[in-house]
Amino acid sequence: MARAPAGPGSGPAGTVGPAGTVGPAGTVGPAGTDGPAGKGHWHRKAGSLARGQFALELTAEDAGWSWSSLRVVEIAPGAACTIDTGGEEMLVLPLAGSCTVSPGATGGARYALTGRTSPFAGASDACYLPCATTAVIESPSGGRFALPGAKATSTLPPAYIPVESVPVELRGAGSCSRRVANVCFPGNVEAERLIVCEVLTPAGNWSSYPPHKHDEERDGETELEEVYYFEVAPGAGPDRAHHEGVAFQRVYGTAERPIEVLAEVRDRDVVLVPHGWHGPTMAAPGYDLYYLNVMAGPGRRAWLACDDPAHTWVRETWVGQDVDPRLLGPAVVGPAGVVPAGVVPAGVVPAGVGIGSSGIGGGGTGSGT
């Protein structure tokens, strides 16, 4: 896509006119190039995607692409919701709380998800639902549940994903340290297209760095649309009152496929990555950051990303640096970077998971998130 020319003049509210690039809400207009509705299309603020029973519903059609989707449902204590996967495969992934999932197509089977108290409390178990499935989600204590999805046609059986089967690894080093949980990957979950991971970034750190892309099918790279869903832990100021956190997300393109996003994201915002380099994801000092990545595409079900060659050298600087100690020992970082005391829950760092300080290098292919 080529960037549209600047408009001829300003509108009534000081905005550029119809042929220009800035609309009333400060977004690129219909003639712009950054998305179906402009730059604002790629950054969706918390609450802007609420629809029906969902606190957030982002379909592939909403995104203006073909494969990836995300929904979040909040269930009151003792309540339930019914979902129909239709032409998508989905996960039920607890963000906060526990639940049972009853897929009607399995003749009464129920999957009990232990869940977690918050996305900052380590990895969670989950449930895979194939397309053309109606399922009831019940939560005696209430909670918030993500439903990552991807367009699909095959009818695989529903499956429980125990937390012990979720590979969790530490990536980067120093101020680029982060913890990644590969919730739904080819190695641990059978699916047609869906790939899902979670990232915990301690306050003040950068993740999704060096910037990387996965927008073409070739050796060392796959074509994947990607959703970033953010939760920002509240900080604790000197008066001990909680304060709203903030983070930043960068997306930029190539000369052939331009895109330009630098979003100030807050709790429960969404950023869409249709193509191009993305990263860094920046956690502001004082505010730990969680994000959920949902990926799917037309080709191989594999997460292969390529570093921006201008920045891949950064990986070399990690050699000899320690991993951020806030990600070691106990399961999670806590509000304002405090590591809570306690024992690492089973499955958070499974035995045999390699922990390195230099990421994946060579040939420009990177570990991405």
N, C-alpha and C positions, 0 to 999 in steps of 0.2 A: 504494500500500500504506500502511496506517495502522499506526503503531507500537503494539505490544501493551502492555497495562498491566503495571506492575511486579508481581512475584510476591508471595505472601503471607509468605514467610519464607525462611530460609537452609537449605540442604541440609547433609549431613554434612561436606562439605569447605569450608563457608562460602559455598556458592554459593546463588543464588536457586532456589527450587523450580520444579516443572514448569510452573506458570502464569507464572513470571517470565521474565526476559530474559537471565539470565546462566547459561550451562551450565558443566560441570566444567572445560572448557578455556578459560573466560573468554569464550565466544562467546554470541551471542544464540541462544536456544533455538528449538524448532520453532514456538512461538507468536509468536516475534519477527518482525520485518519486514525485516531487512537481507539476507535471502537464504534459500534452501532450508534451509540449516543454520546460519544466523545470520551475524554479522559475519565470523567466521573463514572463511566460504565465499568471501568476496571477496578474501581474502589467502591465497594458498597458498605455504607455505614450501618452500624448496629441498629436493628429495628426496621431498616428500609426494605427488607425482604420478608417481613412477617406476612403470613398469608394463611388463613384458615386455622387449622390446628397447629401449624408450624410457627415457631418463633423465628425461623429462617427457612426459606425455601428458594433454592437456586437450582433451576432446571437447566439442562443443556440449552434449551431454547432461550431462557432468560439470559444466559451467558453469551448467546450468539455463536455457539460452537456446536460440536456434534456428539460429544461422548460423556464428559464428566458432570457430576451434579453433587449437591449437598443439601441436606435438610437437618434442622435441629428441632427437637420437640422437647418441651418442658411439661412434665407430668406431675400433677399435684399428688400428695400422699393418698394412697388408697385408690387412685384413679388409673385409667388405662387409655390407650389410644390404639386405633386400628390403622394399619398402613397397607397399601397395595403397591407392590413393586412394579407392576405393569411391565413395560419393556426395559426394565433396568434390573441389574443385580445390585444388592445393597449390603452394607453392614449395619448392625445395631451396635454402637460403640458408646458405652457409658462415659460421659464427661464428668458427671457428679451424681452419685447415687447408684443403686442396684435395681435390677428388674428381672422379670421373666419374659421370655419371648415364645409365643405359641404360633408357629406357622401352620395354618389350617391344612395345607396340602400334605402334612406328614401324619395325619390321622391321630392327632391328640398329643404329639410330642411337645415337650416344654423344655426350654433351655434356661437355666437359672444363671444370670450373670452377676457375679459378686460386685463388679464395678469398683468404684473408688470414691473418696470423699471430694476430690477435685482433680483436674487434669495435671496439677502440680504434685500429686501424690503417687507418681509412678505409673507404670503401664497398667492396662486393664485387659480383662477378657472381653470377648465380643462374640457376635453371632453373624454368620453369613447367610443371606437370603437370596435365592435365585430369582430370576425374572418370573412373572406370572404367579406371584405368591402373595396371599393375604396373610398378615400376621398381626397378632394382638400383643402389645407391649404393656405390661402391668408393673406398677412400682408401689409396693406397700408403703415405703418411706418417702416416695417422691424423688424426682431427680431431673437431670438434663441429659439428653441422649442425642448423639450425632448419628446421622444416617447417610454416610458417604455412598455415592452411587455411580454406576456407569451403564451406558446403553449396552444391552446384551440380547442374545437370542437363545443361547443354550440353557437347558434346564438342569443344572447340577443340583444335587441334594442340599438342603439346608445343613449347616454345620456349626458346631460349637468351636470357638477358638480359645483354648485355655491360655491364661497369661503366661504359663510356663513355655508355651510354644512361640511366644512373641520375641524375636531377637532384639536385644537392646544393646546399643554400642555407643561408645564415646568417640566423637570426631573432633578433629582440630586440636588445638593446644592454646594455652595462654588465654588471651582475650577472644579467641575464636573457638573456644571449647563449647560444645553442646552435646546433648544426649538425644539420641534418635531411637525410637521404637518402631520397628517395621511390622506394623499390625497385620497387613494383608499384602503379602509378597508371594511370588511364585514358589518360594521355598517352604512356606508354611501354610498357605491357604490355596485351595483349588478354586479358581475363578476364571471367567472368560477374558475380562479386560481390566478389572478394578485393581488399583494399587493404592494403598493407604499407609501413611506413616505419620508419626507425631514427633515434634521436636521441642525440647526444653532448653531455653537459652537463659543463663543467669543474667541478672541485671548488669548492664554495662558491656555485655559481650555482643559479638557479631556472629551470625550464622548464615546459612545459604551463601557461604563465602569460601573461596573466590566465586564471583558470579559465574553461573553456568546456564546452559540451555539444553533442551531436549525437544526439538521441533522439526526434525527430519529423520527419516529412516536411512541409516547408513551404518557402516562398521563403527562400533563404539558409541552409537547414539540411537535413541528411539524417539518417535513422535508422540508426545504426550501433552494434552491440555492439563492445566494444574489449577486447583483451588487452594488458596491459603485462607484458613479460618483462624482468627487470633483470639486468645484470651490473655489479658494482661493482669498480673497479680497486683492488688492494691499495695501501695507503699505505706509506710508508717512514719509520719513526720515527728518532729520533736515533741509535739503535743499529743502524740500517740493516736491522733485521728487518722483514719485511712484517707488516702488521696488517690484520685483517678490516675492510672498509669497511661503511658504512651509508648509507642514504638514506631519504627519507620520501615517501609518496604520500597525497594528500588526494582524497577523493570525497565529495560531498554533494549532496543532492537538493532537491526543491521540496516545498511543503506537500502537493501532490497526489501526488507520487511520492517519498517520503522514502528516503534512504539515508545512512548515516553511516560513513565509513571514514577513519581516519588510521593508516596502516600504517608501521611501521618495517621497511623492506625491506633485505634483504641479498642477496649475490651469488646469482643464479639463482632468486630469488623471483618470484612472479607475482601481479599484482593485476588483478581483473576489474572492468570498468566496464559494467554493464548499462544504465544510464541515469544522468542527473544531471550536475551540474557536476563536472569533475575538473581538478585542479591546485590548488596548484602541485606539481610534482615537484621535490624539494629534494635536491641533492647536498651532502653534508656537507663542510666544509672538510677538505682533505687527501685526498679520495677522488673521483676522476673517476667519472662515471656514464654507462653505456650502457643504453638500453632499446629494445626492439623492440615496435612497435605492430602488432597484427593487427586489422583491422576488416572487418565485413561486415554487411549488413542486408537488409531485404525490398524496399527501394525502389531509387532511383537509385544507380548505382555512381559516387558522387561524395563527396568529403570536404568537406562544408560544415558549419562549426561556428559556434556563436553564443557570444560572450563573456557572462559574468555581467555584467549592466549595472552592478552595484555596483563592479566593478573594472576595467572597460574603459578608464577614464581613465588607468590606468597606462601605456598605450601612448604617451600624449603625453609622458611623462617621458623616453622613449627618444630623442626628437628632440634632436640635438646631442651625444648620448653616442656614444662609440666602441664598436665591437664588441670583445668580450674578445679581446686579442691572442693568447691561447692557441689560438684557433680560426683564426688567420690564418697564411698561409704554409705551413708543413709540414702534412701531412694531418690530424694528429690531436693531441689532448691525450694526455699520457702519464701514467704512475703519479704520483700526488701533484701533478698539474698541470704536470709538466715537458713541454715541447714538444720531441720528439726532433728532431735535426738531419736534414736530408735534403731531397729534392725531392718536391714534391707528385706522387703517382702520377697517371698519366693517367686522366681520368674522375672524379676525386674532386670537382673543381669545374669542370664542363664550361663551355666558352665560351658566353657568352650568358645564363648564369644570373644574374639580378639579385640584388644584395645590398643590402639596405636596413636602416635602423636603426629604422624605426617600425612594421614589421609591416603587417598588413592592417587598416585601420580603416573606420569608417563603418557606420552602420546596425546596430551591435552585432555584426557578423559579424567573427570573428577568424581568425587563422592557426592557432589551436589549438596543437598541439605546438610 
